[in-house]
Amino acid sequence: MLLAAIASLSGSRGDRPIRYNFAVGAPLSDRSSLLERFRRGPELLAVVLTGVFGEEEDFIAAPGKWSIRQLVAHLADTELVVAHRFRQVLAEENPTLVAFNQEAWAANLDYARRKPKQSLETLRRLRAENYELVKDLPETALGRHGNHTERGRLTLREMLEGFTSHTETHARQIEGVREAYKAARTKL
């Protein structure tokens, strides 16, 4: 389903249709494709979330895993981190990019009670702002870097690639949770 959702994302530029090659896991070497995938991440997530409600939002596929509700809250909060890191790297010389403890954020920011629709809207708004910030940067700006406290030196391009893949990975994960939920429901 995810690959079909990715393939179905299309648009137009004037009277010329746009065709996107969004093969999940493919190299992100083409800048325009990378930027488009980054921009469209929330739409991909929205497609995967279509029809999710009630018990399905809170279904846990395996011990220690997150629910759909928690995953979407995580993506929204991660986009806050993206916004900060992008701006640090663009404005400062070799800034320190502090890692965050996603488990602590999930527990202490009450991901289990956050509304998925609100989290998705937060992700959409923040991603749109982040996209506007980076879409027209010169190629040299993508080489600017910071020093991540766990991963070491990261360029803006590497962060863009990582956060693009992050959204796609969690969309696939949500798809898996939905499949597990349906399988569990058929056993009842």
Sequence and secondary structure as in RCSB ss.txt:
>XXXX:A:sequence
MLLAAIASLSGSRGDRPIRYNFAVGAPLSDRSSLLERFRRGPELLAVVLTGVFGEEEDFIAAPGKWSIRQLVAHL
ADTELVVAHRFRQVLAEENPTLVAFNQEAWAANLDYARRKPKQSLETLRRLRAENYELVKDLPETALGRHGNHTE
RGRLTLREMLEGFTSHTETHARQIEGVREAYKAARTKL
>XXXX:A:secstr
 HHHHHHH  EEETTEEE     TT     HHHHHHHHHHHHHHHHHHHTT  THHHH  SSTT   HHHHHHHH
HHHHHHHHHHHHHHHHSSS EE    HHHHHHHTTGGGS HHHHHHHHHHHHHHHHHHHTT  GGGGG EEEETT
TEEEEHHHHHHHHHHHHHHHHHHHHHHHHHHHHHHHH 
